Amino acid sequence: MSDNVAHALSGAGGGIVSMVLTYPLVSISSRLQVQKNDASKDAYKNTVDAFIKILAKEGPKGLYSGLSSGTFGIAITNGVYYYCYEAVKSIFEKAKGKGKPMSTVESMLAGALAGCAVVFATHPIWTVNTRLTVKKGVQGDAKDTKKPSALSVGLQILQREGVAGLYAGIRAALVLVINPIIQYTVFEQVKNKLTKYKKLGNLDFFLLGAISKLCATGITYPYIVVKSRMQINQQGDEKYHSILDGFKKIIANEGIPGLYKGISSKIVQSVLTAAFLFLAKEVLFDWSVWVLVLIGARKPRIAAPVKA
């Protein structure tokens, strides 16, 4: 068995670790993204205000609404992404010859193919997660003491909106494939340059993950806002019929700042998530290989003999 499975397992594990550590920021940024009426007394003014109001109204659990679907989603997302990315990467490197890393264009193409596979495989999970997090498009959660589960919300969407409801906003999600392309391209290219001069440690991977995600999120954030709003089952004139329609309505009603609602918490969350992800993935990779060897799913690596 190739290293692709080990990369998928370590990527999934790293994603779970990073998601659990940063989920309150995920919750806050998602709520700010879909907030349209800033004049309401319950409206969140900024990240800190959102944090205080959620704690006061819902308690600590409010900051973790949708965590189960979020951790499941990120595990599948990262597992599929890393498996596909490493598979395409190995094809390129095999064609070029051993020891030759991918070029920037090849890194972007590998990221695009892996990203598209992830979108089609996981978009319904993130639609459910978004509705649980922002508590919109979920029946009965305003007064019911029983908290809806990810499965019940998924079934609600299927009953009320059909399969199309689970894939609401998928076009914007496909555009956002460019986010991990930018992220992993920056990460791979900077890593390749740095490894020529030094052996990278945990702090290096942490910083590389943070820098690469900062670049990706800053460029693609307006699409993230449009996608989040398309996933919450908007009604009437508020509904976005396309990505362009979403941009037009946000700019018309909220101005350019509307496209960047919640960006501060999102950038902090994204940067920390990516940093923890890359750090955890590198640590978990050797463990994943060890587990696969232990269960007989792959052969152990044999070290090359040392020359006298």
Backbone torsions as a table, in degrees:
resi	resn	phi	psi	omega
1	MET	NA	136.3	-176.6
2	SER	-75.3	175.7	178.4
3	ASP	-71.2	-9.4	-177.2
4	ASN	-56.9	-41.7	-178.9
5	VAL	-67.6	-40.0	177.8
6	ALA	-63.2	-40.5	176.4
7	HIS	-63.7	-40.5	179.9
8	ALA	-64.3	-44.3	-179.5
9	LEU	-66.3	-45.3	-179.6
10	SER	-68.6	-34.4	176.9
11	GLY	-66.3	-41.1	178.3
12	ALA	-64.8	-44.6	178.9
13	GLY	-63.7	-43.0	177.8
14	GLY	-63.2	-37.4	178.2
15	GLY	-64.0	-41.2	179.1
16	ILE	-63.7	-45.5	179.2
17	VAL	-58.9	-48.5	-176.9
18	SER	-67.4	-36.7	-180.0
19	MET	-66.5	-44.9	-179.9
20	VAL	-62.7	-40.5	-177.6
21	LEU	-69.9	-29.1	-173.2
22	THR	-115.4	8.2	-171.9
23	TYR	-59.5	-37.6	177.2
24	PRO	-55.0	-35.6	177.2
25	LEU	-70.6	-33.1	175.3
26	VAL	-62.0	-46.7	-178.6
27	SER	-61.2	-46.1	-178.5
28	ILE	-66.1	-46.4	-178.2
29	SER	-64.9	-36.8	179.0
30	SER	-64.5	-42.0	179.9
31	ARG	-67.1	-39.1	178.3
32	LEU	-67.7	-35.6	-179.5
33	GLN	-62.1	-40.0	-175.2
34	VAL	-92.1	-4.1	-179.4
35	GLN	-73.5	122.4	-178.4
36	LYS	-108.3	-34.9	-177.7
37	ASN	-96.0	93.5	-179.1
38	ASP	-77.4	-11.7	-176.2
39	ALA	-82.6	-18.6	-178.3
40	SER	-62.3	147.6	-179.9
41	LYS	-67.8	-23.2	178.8
42	ASP	-89.5	-2.6	-178.1
43	ALA	-66.6	147.1	178.0
44	TYR	-86.2	125.8	-178.4
45	LYS	-81.6	-34.7	-179.6
46	ASN	-163.5	-174.2	-176.4
47	THR	-61.2	-46.6	-178.4
48	VAL	-64.8	-43.3	179.1
49	ASP	-62.2	-40.8	178.2
50	ALA	-62.8	-43.0	179.9
51	PHE	-59.4	-46.9	-177.9
52	ILE	-65.4	-45.5	-177.3
53	LYS	-67.6	-39.4	178.5
54	ILE	-65.0	-42.9	178.1
55	LEU	-62.4	-43.3	-177.2
56	ALA	-67.6	-39.8	-174.4
57	LYS	-87.3	-38.0	-172.2
58	GLU	-119.1	-10.6	-176.5
59	GLY	78.3	-179.3	-178.9
60	PRO	-56.6	-30.2	-179.7
61	LYS	-61.6	-29.0	-179.8
62	GLY	-62.5	-31.1	179.3
63	LEU	-74.4	-14.1	-178.2
64	TYR	-116.0	20.8	177.3
65	SER	-60.4	126.5	178.2
66	GLY	82.5	13.1	-177.2
67	LEU	-61.3	-40.0	-177.4
68	SER	-61.9	-46.0	178.8
69	SER	-69.5	-31.0	179.3
70	GLY	-67.1	-44.8	179.8
71	THR	-69.4	-38.8	176.6
72	PHE	-63.4	-44.0	-179.3
73	GLY	-63.5	-42.8	-177.4
74	ILE	-71.4	-32.1	177.3
75	ALA	-64.8	-46.2	178.7
76	ILE	-66.7	-44.4	-179.4
77	THR	-56.7	-52.5	-177.1
78	ASN	-70.1	-36.8	178.4
79	GLY	-61.5	-49.2	179.5
80	VAL	-65.2	-43.3	-176.6
81	TYR	-62.1	-51.8	-176.5
82	TYR	-65.8	-38.0	178.6
83	TYR	-61.8	-49.6	-179.1
84	CYS	-66.4	-42.1	-178.5
85	TYR	-62.8	-46.8	-179.1
86	GLU	-68.4	-32.1	177.8
87	ALA	-65.0	-46.8	178.8
88	VAL	-66.8	-40.1	179.0
89	LYS	-59.3	-43.3	-179.2
90	SER	-66.1	-32.9	177.5
91	ILE	-65.6	-46.0	179.2
92	PHE	-62.4	-46.6	-176.3
93	GLU	-68.7	-32.9	176.8
94	LYS	-66.9	-38.7	179.9
95	ALA	-69.0	-32.6	-177.5
96	LYS	-86.0	-21.7	-176.8
97	GLY	110.0	151.9	-176.2
98	LYS	-63.9	142.3	175.6
99	GLY	87.2	-5.6	179.7
100	LYS	-100.2	116.1	-178.7
101	PRO	-73.8	164.6	178.0
102	MET	-67.2	150.3	173.5
103	SER	-79.7	172.4	179.0
104	THR	-60.0	-43.8	-179.5
105	VAL	-63.4	-41.9	179.4
106	GLU	-66.6	-38.0	176.1
107	SER	-61.8	-41.5	179.8
108	MET	-67.2	-40.2	179.4
109	LEU	-66.4	-42.7	177.2
110	ALA	-61.2	-41.5	178.3
111	GLY	-65.6	-38.3	-179.6
112	ALA	-65.7	-45.6	179.8
113	LEU	-64.5	-43.9	178.9
114	ALA	-66.0	-40.1	-179.8
115	GLY	-64.0	-42.1	178.4
116	CYS	-63.8	-40.4	177.9
117	ALA	-61.4	-41.1	179.8
118	VAL	-64.1	-44.6	-177.7
119	VAL	-58.7	-49.9	-178.0
120	PHE	-67.6	-30.8	-178.3
121	ALA	-80.1	-31.8	-169.6
122	THR	-120.0	-4.3	-175.5
123	HIS	-56.2	-41.6	178.1
124	PRO	-59.6	-35.5	179.2
125	ILE	-63.1	-42.5	-177.6
126	TRP	-74.9	-27.1	173.5
127	THR	-64.3	-46.9	177.5
128	VAL	-61.5	-44.9	-179.1
129	ASN	-61.3	-42.6	-179.9
130	THR	-61.8	-43.6	-179.2
131	ARG	-68.0	-36.9	176.6
132	LEU	-66.9	-39.1	-176.3
133	THR	-69.0	-46.1	-175.8
134	VAL	-93.4	-7.3	177.4
135	LYS	60.0	39.7	174.4
136	LYS	-124.2	139.5	-177.7
137	GLY	77.7	18.4	178.3
138	VAL	-119.3	122.5	-175.7
139	GLN	-70.2	134.0	167.2
140	GLY	73.9	10.8	-176.4
141	ASP	-87.2	-0.8	179.8
142	ALA	-76.4	-39.4	-174.9
143	LYS	-117.9	-25.4	-176.8
144	ASP	-65.5	137.9	177.8
145	THR	-79.4	-25.0	179.1
146	LYS	-78.7	121.7	-177.5
147	LYS	-77.5	129.1	179.8
148	PRO	-66.4	144.4	178.0
149	SER	-91.9	166.2	178.3
150	ALA	-61.0	-39.6	-179.6
151	LEU	-65.0	-43.4	-179.1
152	SER	-66.0	-37.5	177.9
153	VAL	-67.1	-40.8	177.4
154	GLY	-60.7	-42.4	178.9
155	LEU	-67.7	-37.3	175.6
156	GLN	-58.2	-46.5	-178.7
157	ILE	-62.6	-43.3	179.4
158	LEU	-61.8	-42.2	-178.6
159	GLN	-68.9	-40.5	-173.7
160	ARG	-88.7	-32.7	-172.7
161	GLU	-125.7	-8.6	-178.6
162	GLY	77.1	-172.6	-178.9
163	VAL	-60.8	-32.4	-179.7
164	ALA	-59.5	-31.4	179.1
165	GLY	-65.9	-35.7	178.6
166	LEU	-70.2	-24.1	-179.5
167	TYR	-106.8	20.6	176.6
168	ALA	-60.0	131.7	179.3
169	GLY	81.5	13.5	-175.6
170	ILE	-67.9	-29.5	178.1
171	ARG	-64.0	-43.7	177.2
172	ALA	-64.5	-35.7	178.4
173	ALA	-65.0	-37.6	178.7
174	LEU	-68.0	-36.0	174.8
175	VAL	-62.7	-36.9	-178.1
176	LEU	-72.6	-1.7	172.1
177	VAL	-57.6	-25.9	178.8
178	ILE	-64.3	-23.0	-179.6
179	ASN	-61.9	-57.2	177.6
180	PRO	-68.0	-24.7	176.2
181	ILE	-61.6	-48.9	178.1
182	ILE	-61.9	-45.6	-176.8
183	GLN	-60.1	-54.0	-174.6
184	TYR	-75.5	-27.6	175.9
185	THR	-67.0	-47.0	177.3
186	VAL	-60.4	-45.3	-178.7
187	PHE	-60.3	-50.8	-176.6
188	GLU	-64.7	-44.2	-176.0
189	GLN	-68.7	-42.1	178.6
190	VAL	-68.2	-39.5	178.7
191	LYS	-61.8	-44.2	-179.9
192	ASN	-60.5	-37.8	179.8
193	LYS	-71.1	-41.9	-177.4
194	LEU	-68.9	-34.7	-178.0
195	THR	-67.0	-14.8	175.9
196	LYS	-72.0	-23.9	-174.5
197	TYR	-110.0	-22.6	-176.9
198	LYS	-158.0	161.5	173.8
199	LYS	-86.2	123.7	-174.8
200	LEU	-77.6	139.4	178.1
201	GLY	-111.8	-173.6	-177.1
202	ASN	-60.3	-40.4	179.8
203	LEU	-64.6	-37.9	178.5
204	ASP	-62.4	-45.2	-179.9
205	PHE	-66.1	-36.6	177.8
206	PHE	-61.4	-48.2	-178.6
207	LEU	-69.1	-38.6	177.5
208	LEU	-62.2	-42.8	178.2
209	GLY	-62.8	-41.6	-179.5
210	ALA	-65.0	-47.4	-177.6
211	ILE	-64.5	-44.1	-177.6
212	SER	-65.4	-38.9	179.7
213	LYS	-72.3	-34.3	177.4
214	LEU	-59.9	-44.6	177.9
215	CYS	-61.5	-46.8	-175.5
216	ALA	-66.5	-45.6	-176.7
217	THR	-68.7	-41.2	-180.0
218	GLY	-59.5	-36.1	-177.6
219	ILE	-78.2	-37.4	-170.0
220	THR	-102.8	3.5	-171.4
221	TYR	-56.2	-43.5	179.8
222	PRO	-55.3	-35.1	177.1
223	TYR	-68.7	-32.4	177.8
224	ILE	-64.3	-41.2	178.4
225	VAL	-62.9	-47.6	-179.8
226	VAL	-61.3	-45.7	-179.5
227	LYS	-60.5	-45.0	-179.3
228	SER	-60.5	-41.8	-179.3
229	ARG	-70.2	-33.7	179.0
230	MET	-70.8	-20.9	-178.0
231	GLN	-85.0	-7.6	-172.8
232	ILE	-102.0	18.8	175.4
233	ASN	60.5	61.1	177.5
234	GLN	-70.0	151.5	-177.1
235	GLN	-122.2	156.0	173.6
236	GLY	59.6	-138.2	-177.2
237	ASP	-68.1	-20.0	-179.0
238	GLU	-73.8	-19.1	-174.3
239	LYS	-68.2	136.0	176.5
240	TYR	-93.5	122.3	-177.5
241	HIS	-88.1	-12.5	177.8
242	SER	-162.8	172.7	177.8
243	ILE	-61.8	-45.7	-178.9
244	LEU	-63.0	-40.6	178.1
245	ASP	-62.1	-38.9	177.6
246	GLY	-62.3	-45.3	177.6
247	PHE	-60.1	-45.4	-178.2
248	LYS	-61.4	-46.5	-177.1
249	LYS	-68.6	-38.7	178.7
250	ILE	-64.8	-46.7	-179.4
251	ILE	-64.1	-40.5	-178.4
252	ALA	-66.7	-40.4	-174.4
253	ASN	-93.6	-28.3	-173.4
254	GLU	-127.4	-6.0	-177.9
255	GLY	77.2	179.7	179.6
256	ILE	-57.6	-38.7	179.1
257	PRO	-56.5	-25.8	179.1
258	GLY	-61.3	-27.6	179.5
259	LEU	-75.7	-12.0	-175.7
260	TYR	-121.0	23.0	178.9
261	LYS	-64.5	129.8	177.8
262	GLY	78.9	11.2	-174.9
263	ILE	-66.2	-32.2	-178.4
264	SER	-63.6	-48.5	179.1
265	SER	-68.7	-33.6	-179.9
266	LYS	-67.3	-42.3	179.8
267	ILE	-65.3	-44.7	178.4
268	VAL	-60.7	-46.5	180.0
269	GLN	-63.3	-45.9	-177.2
270	SER	-64.3	-43.5	-179.2
271	VAL	-64.8	-45.9	179.0
272	LEU	-65.4	-41.0	178.9
273	THR	-60.1	-48.5	-179.4
274	ALA	-64.3	-40.5	-179.5
275	ALA	-63.5	-48.3	178.1
276	PHE	-65.1	-37.1	-179.8
277	LEU	-61.3	-52.8	-177.3
278	PHE	-64.7	-38.3	178.1
279	LEU	-64.6	-49.8	-178.6
280	ALA	-65.1	-38.2	-179.3
281	LYS	-62.2	-45.0	-179.4
282	GLU	-63.2	-38.0	179.5
283	VAL	-69.9	-40.8	-175.4
284	LEU	-79.7	-16.9	-176.3
285	PHE	-59.8	-49.5	-179.7
286	ASP	-62.8	-36.3	176.3
287	TRP	-64.9	-39.0	179.1
288	SER	-64.0	-43.1	176.9
289	VAL	-60.7	-44.7	-179.9
290	TRP	-60.1	-43.1	179.2
291	VAL	-64.0	-43.9	179.7
292	LEU	-62.8	-38.8	176.8
293	VAL	-66.3	-42.0	-177.8
294	LEU	-61.3	-39.4	-178.8
295	ILE	-89.6	3.3	176.8
296	GLY	79.5	16.7	-178.2
297	ALA	-82.4	-14.2	176.3
298	ARG	-155.0	161.4	-179.5
299	LYS	-84.1	146.8	177.5
300	PRO	-69.1	149.6	176.7
301	ARG	-71.9	136.9	178.0
302	ILE	-106.6	119.1	-177.8
303	ALA	-67.1	142.0	178.9
304	ALA	-68.3	142.9	-179.2
305	PRO	-63.7	140.7	-179.8
306	VAL	-81.5	130.2	-179.7
307	LYS	-76.2	139.7	179.6
308	ALA	-73.9	NA	NA
